[in-house]
Amino acid sequence: MALVVVLAGIVAMLVALLSGSSDSNSDNPAQAGNRKDIEPVAPIDPQDATGKKPSITDQPVDPGDPFAVSFGESGLRKVTFRVTGNGAVNFSVSYRDRKGDDKRQITGSYSKTRKVRGRYPLVAVAVQLPPKLPGGASRASCSVTIDGVEIDKKTTTRAGYLLFCVA
């Protein structure tokens, strides 16, 4: 008997949910197509305010390029990067203006300061501890300072992995 009562209750709830209200001004979203007080949405015009059709950029954004997307105001900034290690460390540096890009292996520390024009990010530094070799570092770090403010600083102790400082 209890099973019949439970089944009857479930059927009653389903009927109530499916039937909804017959009022045309109901707040039921399923009935929104029947409402007379809602204006239909106009299709989006594919032309912008100047009358020109929008175009896709010639080259898609490369997720591996730290300079593919930029932000902030463009300007001339004083950029300093520093790489340190307690032995031999590989590093590569790239600038937004693509001038002075460099790849090296250093022992100890290395830093360079130069002016870079553009929007952020302005510099990307990749650091790698070489595989465990005699004279190879067991710890390396990189930092980037822009206009006297340290923006990024990271350290690694994992040989073979890349460490990035981007600012």
N, C-alpha and C positions, 0 to 999 in steps of 0.2 A: 504494500500500500504506500509506503514511504517513497518507493521508487517512482510510482505513478505521480505523486505530488511533485517530486523533484523534476521529472520530465515535463510536467505541465508548466512549472515555473520557468524552465529554460525556454520552452516554446513560446510562452507569453512574452519573455524578454526579447526574443528574436523578432517576434511580430512587432513589438513596440519600436525596436531599433530600425527595422526595415521600413516600416510604414511612415515614421516621422510625422511631422505636422503638415496638414494640407494648406495651411495659410501661406500665401505667396510672399509675405514679408517675414517669414520665419528666419531665424538665425542659423538654421541647419545648413552647413556648407554644401551638402548634397543637393539642396534645393536652389542653390545660387543661380543656376542656369534659368530658372523660371522667374526670377525676380525682375520687376519692371523698373525699379529705382536704381539699378546699377548700370553705369555707362560702359559700353564695350571699350576695350583698350585698342587704340589705334596702332597699326604696325609701325615699327621703327623705320625712319627714313634712312637709307644707307648713305646719304650725303651729309656732310657736316655743314656748319653755318656758312662756309665760304662757297659751298656748291661743289666742292671737289670730293670725289669718292675716297674714303680712307684706303691706304695701301699698307701692305705688309712690308716690313723692312727687308732689304735685299738679303741679309744674312741672319739666320736665326741665332738666338742667344746661345752661346756655348757655356754650359754649366761648369766646365773646367777652366774658364777664363775669369780670373778675379776682377777684371776690368770690363766685363761684358755689360754689367749693370752699374749705374752710378747714381749717387745721391748727393744732396747738399749743394751749396753754392760753389761755383767755380772761382778759383783764385790761385795766387802764387803762394805756396807754403814751403816752409823750411822742414825737410824730412830727414830724420836721422834713423838709421837702423843699426843694430848691434847684434853680433853673433858671438857666442862664447862657448868654449868646450874645454874639458880637462885633458885634451889630446886632439887627434886629427878629427875634423868635422867638415862635411861637405855642405855647401849652401849655394843657393841661387837666389838672385834678387831681380825683380821686374818692376819697372815704374810705369805709371799710367801713360806718360809721354813716349814710352819705349826707347828713351835715350839712356845710355849707361847701364843697360841690363848686364848682369854679370853672373858667372858661375865659377866657383873656386873651392879649393880645399884649404882649410886654415888649421893652424895649431895654436891654441890659446884664445885670442879674441881679435875681432875685426869690427870696425865701425866706419860708417861713411855718412856724410851730411851733404845734401844738395837741395836746390830749390826745384820744386815740381809744380807745374801749372795744371789745373783741372779740378774735377769733382772727385769726391771720395768713392772708392779707395784710391789712394795715391801710390802705394807701394805694397808689394807682396814678397815676403821672404820665406823660402822653403829651406829647412835645415834637416840634415840626415846624419845620424851616427852610422859610420860604416860598420859592416859586419865585424865581429870580434877579431881584430888583427893586432899584432904588436904595434903599440903607439896609437891605436885607435881610442877615441874618447869613450867614456862610459856615461857621460852626462853632457848635454848641450842645451843652450837656451838662445832665444831670439827676443828682441824687443824693438818696438817702433815708437818713435817720438815725433810728434808733429807740432811745430811752433812751440816747442818747449814742454809739451804735455805728453807724458807716456800714454799711448793709446792701447797698445797690445804688448803682452809679455807672456812667454810660455817656456816650459822646460820639459825635456824628455830624458829618459834613461834607457829607452828601448832601441837596440841596434837594428838598423835596417828600416825603421819607420820614419815617415816624414812628419815634420812639425811645421806648422804654418803660422806666421804672424802677418796679418793683413790689416792695413789701416789707411 
